[in-house]
Amino acid sequence: MPKNLVFDIGNVLVDYRLKEFLAAKGFDGMMIKRILKASIMSPYWEQFERCELTEEEAFRAFATLDPEIDTELRTAFSNVHGMLTIRDFAVPYVRALKEAGYHVYYFSNYSKKAYDECADSLAFMEYTDGGYLSWQVKMTKPNPRMYDAFLAEYALDPAECVFVDDTPENVEEAERHGFRGIVFSSYEDMLDKLAAMGITVKV
C-alpha cells in the first residue's frame, strides 16, 4: 500500500500558463512561438533551471538561437510573476492527504527565478514533508541521479511511493526506480488512478 505521494509541480499542482502569460505581455501567436523555441524549448532552459546559467547568461544564450528577438526575450522573462498559478485543488488536496496519514513530497524542474517571482503558486509547500527543486539540487528530471538522491535523502522505499508527473519520460524514470507512476492529465483522472491503488482521498 502506498504511503508517500510525490508530485511534480508545473501542470500538476500549478498551471504553467506560458502562452497566456506571453499574450498578456502583448506578443502575437507567431512571436510567442519564436520566444518559446528560443527559450523553453532550448537546452539552455534546463541549464537555467539547474542554476548553471545566471539570468543574464540565459538571456544571452536564448538570443544566440534567434538574435532578432533579443529584446522580446528579455521583455518576456524579465519578470515571470503570473506565469505559474496555483490550482484550486492543490492546497486542500495536499492537506487532506496529510490529514489521512500520507506523506507528501514535491519533485520538480523549477528555476530559482520562478521560485522567487511565482512564490504565490507554491502555497501548498508548507503542508508537505519536503521535496526537490532542480535549482536547489542542480539536477533536472529525468536524470536518474536526482531520483536516487531524493529517495536517499528522505529514506523512502520506492515501492511505497506514487509519483505523479505530466511528462511521461519523468514517470517512466520513476517507475524504473520502483515507484508506482501516474501520468497526470487531469485532477479527476489522477483521483481515479490513485483510488485504484487504494488511495481514496479527495476534496
Disulfide bonds with the S-S distance in Angstrom:
none
